[in-house]
Amino acid sequence: MKTLITNGRLIDPSQKLDAQKDLVLENGLVKEICETGSASKQKFERVIDAANSVVSPGFIDLHTHLREPGYEYKETIHSGTGSAVAGGFTSVCCMANTDPVNDNASVTDYILRKAKETGYCRVYPIGAITKGLKGEELAPVAELKKAGCVAISDDGLTVQNARLMRLALDYAKSFGLPITTHSIEANLAKNGVMNESFMSTKLGLPGSPAAAEDIIVARDIMLAELTGAHLHVGHLSTKGAVHLVEEAKKRGLKVTCEVTPHHFTLSDEAIGDYDTNCKVCPPLRSADDLAAIKAALKRGGVFDAIATDHAPHGIIDKEVEFDKAAWGMVGFETALPLALGLVSEGILSLPAMIALFTSQPAAIFALPGGSLKVGQAADVTVFNPALDWIVSRETLNSKSKNSPWLGKTLRGKVMYTLVGGELRYDAAQGLMKL
């Protein structure tokens, strides 16, 4: 199919392009970038009017939980990727904490097969570091790489044994895989259900100190230096971790990191009257930590990607006492408007924000995509940065609805998402039939 996307502001950080241009797609690839109106005489099966909208490479999410296999009541690959394209994501990397754990080729094969059969977007599995996520014995890294895993992680848990973590980094390096981490020192954080702060005292909830994250980030940076491996720090949330990563980069270490929209938007004060949708891991931190993250985003060079940590949970997981509630919130469909908030605050330029969703995450895990160069896959996101919409159970496409933004009005809406030139989401029609 030949598609024309016209009248939009085309922003592609991979080409340092920000101009009013038309985009021509053909046979699943980017065919041409041309002056607005110059391609109108050609014959197109589909024409998308992107007036008042930005046209960018499809978004890439390095940190998601699709829950399948094992937790299909929370999310499936079908529903999760549907939510992803509604949020503008054309590629997502899914974590290994499924049931069974993605610690062997058979589980990786299942995920890839289901994604091909029922997925709205590209799915890249992340394999486990250790068997069963138990932190005791390395998973078969070579087997996971061969099966199609793009990184390894025990996300949701932390490899507490430093010797085992060193071994994991050595193995991952030999197979060209990054390790993406979940940084919580278990003994220090034990029983903590939110950030240790004035708010935890006020609410009478046990807290997990920021130092529990900083200790593991510092340890893993040292191990990355020792091994020369690629360390990707997942969902960084503390002022101390910002400093540690920044210093590691200055020393030339192969360290990258990501930040989630909820960690650059909310502090622990958002928990308010025990809102379990604000229970995430790592927890929402203090106002000082939030300010440090925003400052790092503004000066640039610290964060390499915005990743959602999309973590769907059912009602039975969240509508319970705060200390018993599951960790996490859905994030695909609210990521764009929350990131646009950074643009309106003057923290990021629009091209810099788009780079954190596209070309930069593509580079971290060596993924295809993140660019609209001629000949690249036609993965495209079209969004209106000024359109307001209300987050509700009805507007969210995820199977789960655990979002702290329910009932809130957000600014910035995905209008169209195309994967390989195929229209997967149209704001006027919703998800397209596969």
C-alpha positions as CSV (number, residue, x, y, z in Angstrom):
1,M,0.0,0.0,0.0
2,K,1.2,3.5,-0.8
3,T,0.4,6.1,1.9
4,L,0.8,9.9,2.0
5,I,1.1,11.7,5.3
6,T,0.7,15.4,4.6
7,N,0.5,18.8,6.2
8,G,2.4,17.7,9.3
9,R,5.4,19.0,11.2
10,L,7.9,16.2,10.6
11,I,10.4,15.8,13.4
12,D,13.1,13.1,13.1
13,P,16.0,13.5,15.5
14,S,18.0,10.8,13.7
15,Q,18.2,13.2,10.7
16,K,18.1,16.4,12.7
17,L,15.0,17.2,10.7
18,D,12.3,19.5,12.0
19,A,10.3,21.0,9.1
20,Q,6.9,21.1,7.4
21,K,7.2,18.0,5.1
22,D,5.2,15.3,3.5
23,L,6.0,11.6,4.1
24,V,5.5,8.9,1.5
25,L,5.3,5.3,2.6
26,E,5.3,2.3,0.3
27,N,5.6,-1.5,0.7
28,G,6.2,-1.1,4.5
29,L,9.1,1.3,4.1
30,V,9.7,5.1,4.0
31,K,9.7,5.9,0.3
32,E,10.2,9.7,0.3
33,I,10.3,12.9,2.3
34,C,9.2,15.8,0.2
35,E,7.9,19.3,0.3
36,T,4.3,19.7,1.4
37,G,2.0,19.3,-1.5
38,S,4.6,18.1,-4.0
39,A,3.6,14.5,-3.9
40,S,-0.1,15.1,-4.2
41,K,-0.2,14.3,-7.9
42,Q,0.9,10.7,-7.2
43,K,-1.7,8.0,-6.6
44,F,-2.1,6.9,-3.0
45,E,-4.3,4.2,-1.5
46,R,-4.3,6.1,1.8
47,V,-3.9,9.8,2.6
48,I,-3.5,11.0,6.2
49,D,-4.0,14.7,6.9
50,A,-1.6,15.5,9.8
51,A,-2.6,19.2,10.0
52,N,-1.9,20.6,13.5
53,S,0.1,17.4,14.3
54,V,3.7,16.2,14.6
55,V,4.9,13.3,12.5
56,S,7.7,11.4,14.1
57,P,9.3,8.0,14.0
58,G,7.3,5.4,15.9
59,F,8.0,5.4,19.6
60,I,10.1,2.6,21.2
61,D,9.6,1.5,24.8
62,L,12.5,-0.3,26.4
63,H,10.6,-1.4,29.6
64,T,7.2,-2.9,29.6
65,H,5.2,-5.8,31.1
66,L,2.8,-7.6,28.8
67,R,2.0,-10.2,31.4
68,E,1.6,-13.1,28.9
69,P,2.2,-15.9,29.5
70,G,0.7,-16.5,33.0
71,Y,-1.1,-13.3,34.0
72,E,-3.6,-12.9,31.1
73,Y,-6.2,-11.5,33.5
74,K,-4.0,-8.4,33.8
75,E,-2.9,-8.1,30.2
76,T,-2.3,-10.1,27.1
77,I,0.2,-9.5,24.2
78,H,-2.9,-8.5,22.1
79,S,-4.3,-6.0,24.6
80,G,-1.0,-4.7,25.7
81,T,0.2,-4.0,22.2
82,G,-3.1,-2.4,21.4
83,S,-2.6,0.0,24.3
84,A,0.9,0.6,23.0
85,V,-0.1,1.7,19.6
86,A,-2.8,3.9,21.1
87,G,0.1,5.6,22.9
88,G,2.2,5.9,19.8
89,F,4.5,3.0,20.4
90,T,5.5,0.8,17.4
91,S,8.0,-1.3,19.3
92,V,8.0,-2.5,22.9
93,C,10.5,-4.6,24.9
94,C,8.7,-6.9,27.4
95,M,10.3,-8.0,30.7
96,A,10.8,-11.6,31.7
97,N,8.7,-11.8,34.9
98,T,6.0,-13.9,33.3
99,D,4.8,-17.3,34.5
100,P,6.7,-19.3,33.4
101,V,9.6,-16.8,33.5
102,N,11.2,-16.0,30.2
103,D,14.4,-17.8,31.2
104,N,14.6,-20.2,28.2
105,A,14.0,-20.3,24.5
106,S,10.6,-22.0,24.7
107,V,9.1,-19.0,26.5
108,T,10.8,-16.5,24.2
109,D,9.5,-18.4,21.2
110,Y,6.0,-18.4,22.6
111,I,6.1,-14.6,23.1
112,L,7.4,-14.0,19.6
113,R,4.8,-16.3,18.1
114,K,1.9,-14.7,20.0
115,A,3.2,-11.3,19.1
116,K,3.2,-12.3,15.4
117,E,-0.3,-13.7,15.6
118,T,-2.1,-11.2,17.8
119,G,0.2,-8.1,18.3
120,Y,-0.5,-4.6,17.0
121,C,3.2,-3.6,17.2
122,R,6.7,-5.1,17.2
123,V,7.6,-7.0,20.4
124,Y,11.1,-7.6,21.6
125,P,11.5,-10.0,24.5
126,I,13.9,-9.4,27.4
127,G,15.2,-12.6,28.9
128,A,15.9,-13.3,32.6
129,I,19.3,-12.8,34.1
130,T,18.8,-15.8,36.5
131,K,16.7,-18.9,36.3
132,G,13.3,-18.3,37.7
133,L,14.3,-14.8,38.7
134,K,15.6,-16.4,41.9
135,G,19.0,-14.7,41.8
136,E,20.9,-18.0,42.3
137,E,21.9,-19.4,38.9
138,L,22.4,-17.7,35.6
139,A,19.8,-18.3,32.9
140,P,21.1,-19.7,29.6
141,V,22.2,-16.3,28.1
142,A,23.3,-17.7,24.7
143,E,20.0,-19.6,24.3
144,L,18.0,-16.5,25.1
145,K,20.0,-14.4,22.6
146,K,19.6,-17.0,19.9
147,A,15.9,-17.2,20.5
148,G,15.5,-13.4,20.0
149,C,16.0,-11.7,23.3
150,V,17.4,-8.2,23.0
151,A,18.6,-7.8,26.6
152,I,18.5,-9.6,29.9
153,S,17.0,-8.4,33.2
154,D,15.6,-9.7,36.5
155,D,13.3,-6.7,36.5
156,G,10.9,-6.7,39.4
157,L,13.7,-8.2,41.5
158,T,17.3,-7.4,42.0
159,V,20.3,-9.7,41.7
160,Q,21.6,-9.2,45.2
161,N,24.7,-11.4,44.8
162,A,27.5,-9.1,43.4
163,R,29.6,-12.1,42.2
164,L,26.7,-13.5,40.3
165,M,26.0,-10.0,38.8
166,R,29.6,-9.7,37.7
167,L,29.3,-13.1,36.0
168,A,26.1,-12.0,34.3
169,L,27.7,-8.8,33.0
170,D,30.6,-10.9,31.6
171,Y,28.3,-13.3,29.9
172,A,26.1,-10.6,28.5
173,K,29.1,-8.7,27.1
174,S,30.3,-11.8,25.3
175,F,26.9,-12.1,23.5
176,G,26.5,-8.4,22.8
177,L,23.5,-8.0,25.1
178,P,22.9,-5.1,27.5
179,I,21.8,-5.9,31.0
180,T,18.9,-3.7,32.2
181,T,18.6,-3.5,36.0
182,H,16.1,-3.1,38.8
183,S,18.0,-1.4,41.6
184,I,16.8,-2.2,45.1
185,E,19.0,-3.4,47.9
186,A,16.6,-5.9,49.5
187,N,17.8,-5.8,53.1
188,L,17.7,-2.0,53.3
189,A,14.3,-1.8,51.5
190,K,12.8,-4.7,53.4
191,N,9.0,-4.3,54.0
192,G,9.1,-0.8,52.5
193,V,6.0,0.0,50.5
194,M,6.7,3.6,49.5
195,N,9.6,6.1,49.7
196,E,11.0,6.6,53.1
197,S,10.1,10.3,53.9
198,F,7.9,12.6,55.8
199,M,5.0,11.3,53.7
200,S,5.6,7.6,54.8
201,T,5.7,8.8,58.4
202,K,2.5,10.8,57.9
203,L,0.7,7.8,56.3
204,G,2.1,5.3,58.8
205,L,3.6,3.2,56.0
206,P,7.0,1.5,56.1
207,G,9.4,3.2,53.8
208,S,12.2,2.2,51.4
209,P,15.1,4.8,51.5
210,A,16.5,6.3,48.3
211,A,19.9,4.8,49.4
212,A,18.5,1.3,48.7
213,E,18.5,2.3,45.0
214,D,21.7,4.3,45.1
215,I,23.7,1.4,46.6
216,I,22.8,-1.0,43.8
217,V,23.3,1.6,41.0
218,A,26.8,2.3,42.5
219,R,27.6,-1.4,42.7
220,D,26.4,-2.2,39.2
221,I,28.4,0.8,37.7
222,M,31.5,-0.5,39.4
223,L,30.8,-4.0,38.0
224,A,30.2,-2.5,34.5
225,E,33.6,-0.8,34.8
226,L,35.2,-4.0,35.9
227,T,33.7,-6.1,33.0
228,G,33.4,-3.5,30.3
229,A,29.8,-4.6,29.8
230,H,26.8,-2.5,28.8
231,L,24.7,-1.6,31.9
232,H,21.3,0.0,31.3
233,V,19.9,1.4,34.6
234,G,16.1,0.8,34.5
235,H,13.5,3.3,35.9
236,L,16.0,5.6,37.7
237,S,14.3,7.5,40.5
238,T,16.7,9.2,42.9
239,K,18.9,12.2,43.1
240,G,21.8,10.1,44.1
241,A,21.4,7.7,41.1
242,V,21.3,10.7,38.7
243,H,24.7,11.8,40.1
244,L,26.1,8.3,39.9
245,V,25.1,7.7,36.3
246,E,26.2,11.2,35.2
247,E,29.7,10.6,36.7
248,A,29.9,7.1,35.1
249,K,29.2,8.7,31.7
250,K,31.8,11.3,32.3
251,R,34.3,8.5,32.9
252,G,33.4,7.0,29.6
253,L,31.7,3.8,30.9
254,K,29.2,2.0,28.9
255,V,26.2,3.0,31.0
256,T,22.8,4.2,29.8
257,C,19.6,4.8,31.7
258,E,15.9,5.5,31.4
259,V,13.3,7.5,33.3
260,T,9.6,6.8,33.5
261,P,6.9,9.4,33.1
262,H,5.6,8.9,36.6
263,H,9.1,9.5,38.1
264,F,9.4,12.9,36.3
265,T,5.9,13.9,37.0
266,L,4.9,12.7,40.5
267,S,6.4,12.8,44.0
268,D,5.4,10.6,46.9
269,E,2.9,13.3,47.9
270,A,0.7,12.0,45.0
271,I,-0.1,8.9,47.2
272,G,-2.3,11.3,49.1
273,D,-5.1,9.2,50.7
274,Y,-3.4,5.9,50.0
275,D,-3.9,5.8,46.3
276,T,-2.7,2.3,45.3
277,N,-2.3,3.4,41.7
278,C,0.6,5.4,42.9
279,K,2.3,2.4,44.4
280,V,5.2,1.7,42.0
281,C,8.7,0.1,42.3
282,P,11.0,2.0,42.6
283,P,8.6,4.1,44.6
284,L,7.6,7.7,43.8
285,R,10.3,9.7,45.5
286,S,10.6,13.1,47.2
287,A,10.1,16.5,45.7
288,D,14.0,16.9,45.8
289,D,14.4,13.7,43.7
290,L,11.8,14.8,41.3
291,A,13.5,18.2,40.9
292,A,16.9,16.5,40.4
293,I,15.4,14.3,37.6
294,K,13.9,17.3,35.8
295,A,17.2,19.2,36.1
296,A,19.1,16.3,34.6
297,L,16.6,16.1,31.7
298,K,17.0,19.8,31.1
299,R,20.8,19.8,31.0
300,G,20.8,16.6,28.9
301,G,23.3,13.8,28.6
302,V,22.1,11.9,31.6
303,F,18.9,10.1,30.5
304,D,19.0,8.1,27.2
305,A,15.3,7.1,27.0
306,I,11.8,7.6,28.4
307,A,10.4,4.2,29.2
308,T,6.9,3.6,30.6
309,D,7.4,0.5,32.8
310,H,3.8,-0.2,31.8
311,A,2.7,-2.5,34.6
312,P,-1.0,-3.6,34.3
313,H,-2.8,-5.0,37.3
314,G,-6.4,-6.2,37.8
315,I,-8.8,-4.8,40.3
316,I,-8.1,-7.6,42.8
317,D,-4.4,-6.5,42.8
318,K,-5.0,-2.8,43.4
319,E,-8.3,-2.4,45.3
320,V,-6.8,-3.6,48.6
321,E,-4.9,-2.1,51.5
322,F,-1.9,0.0,50.3
323,D,0.7,-2.3,51.8
324,K,-0.9,-5.4,50.1
325,A,-1.4,-3.8,46.7
326,A,0.7,-4.8,43.7
327,W,3.4,-2.5,42.4
328,G,3.0,-0.6,39.2
329,M,0.7,1.4,36.9
330,V,-0.3,1.3,33.2
331,G,1.7,3.8,31.2
332,F,1.6,3.4,27.4
333,E,-1.3,5.8,26.7
334,T,-0.3,8.6,29.1
335,A,3.4,8.7,28.3
336,L,3.2,11.2,25.5
337,P,1.1,13.9,27.2
338,L,3.2,13.6,30.4
339,A,6.4,14.0,28.4
340,L,4.8,16.9,26.5
341,G,4.5,18.5,30.0
342,L,8.3,18.7,30.1
343,V,8.2,20.6,26.8
344,S,5.6,23.1,28.1
345,E,7.7,23.6,31.2
346,G,10.7,24.4,29.1
347,I,12.7,21.4,30.3
348,L,12.9,19.7,26.9
349,S,12.6,20.9,23.4
350,L,10.1,18.9,21.3
351,P,12.8,17.3,19.2
352,A,14.8,16.3,22.3
353,M,11.6,14.7,23.8
354,I,11.0,12.8,20.6
355,A,14.6,11.6,20.6
356,L,14.1,10.1,24.0
357,F,11.2,8.0,22.6
358,T,12.8,7.1,19.2
359,S,16.4,7.2,18.0
360,Q,18.0,7.0,21.5
361,P,16.2,3.9,22.8
362,A,16.7,2.2,19.4
363,A,20.5,2.8,19.8
364,I,20.5,1.4,23.4
365,F,19.2,-2.1,22.5
366,A,20.4,-2.0,18.9
367,L,16.8,-2.2,17.6
368,P,15.6,-1.4,14.1
369,G,13.4,1.7,14.0
370,G,13.6,5.1,15.6
371,S,14.2,6.8,12.2
372,L,12.3,8.0,9.1
373,K,15.2,7.8,6.8
374,V,14.4,6.7,3.3
375,G,14.5,2.9,3.2
376,Q,13.7,2.4,6.9
377,A,10.6,0.6,8.2
378,A,7.5,2.7,8.0
379,D,6.9,2.9,11.7
380,V,5.3,6.3,12.3
381,T,3.6,8.2,15.1
382,V,1.4,11.2,14.4
383,F,0.3,13.2,17.4
384,N,-1.5,16.4,18.2
385,P,0.5,18.1,21.0
386,A,-2.4,20.5,21.8
387,L,-5.4,18.2,21.9
388,D,-6.9,17.6,25.4
389,W,-8.5,14.3,26.4
390,I,-9.8,12.7,29.6
391,V,-8.2,9.6,30.9
392,S,-10.9,7.1,31.8
393,R,-11.5,3.4,31.9
394,E,-13.3,3.7,28.6
395,T,-10.5,5.7,26.8
396,L,-7.7,3.3,28.0
397,N,-7.1,0.3,25.7
398,S,-5.2,-1.7,28.2
399,K,-7.0,-4.6,29.8
400,S,-6.1,-3.1,33.2
401,K,-7.0,0.4,34.3
402,N,-4.6,1.1,37.2
403,S,-3.6,4.7,36.4
404,P,-3.4,7.6,38.8
405,W,-4.6,9.8,36.0
406,L,-8.1,8.4,35.8
407,G,-10.5,11.3,35.5
408,K,-7.7,13.8,34.7
409,T,-7.5,15.9,31.5
410,L,-4.1,15.5,29.7
411,R,-2.8,17.5,26.8
412,G,-1.4,15.7,23.8
413,K,-3.0,12.9,21.9
414,V,-1.8,10.2,19.4
415,M,-3.9,10.6,16.2
416,Y,-2.4,7.8,14.1
417,T,0.1,5.0,14.6
418,L,1.5,3.0,11.6
419,V,3.6,-0.2,12.0
420,G,5.4,-1.3,8.8
421,G,3.2,1.0,6.9
422,E,0.0,-0.6,8.2
423,L,-2.4,1.6,10.1
424,R,-2.8,0.2,13.6
425,Y,-4.4,3.0,15.4
426,D,-6.7,5.9,14.3
427,A,-7.9,8.2,17.1
428,A,-11.2,8.6,15.3
429,Q,-11.8,4.9,14.9
430,G,-9.7,3.3,17.7
431,L,-7.7,0.2,17.2
432,M,-7.7,-1.1,13.6
433,K,-8.7,-4.7,12.9
434,L,-5.7,-7.0,12.5
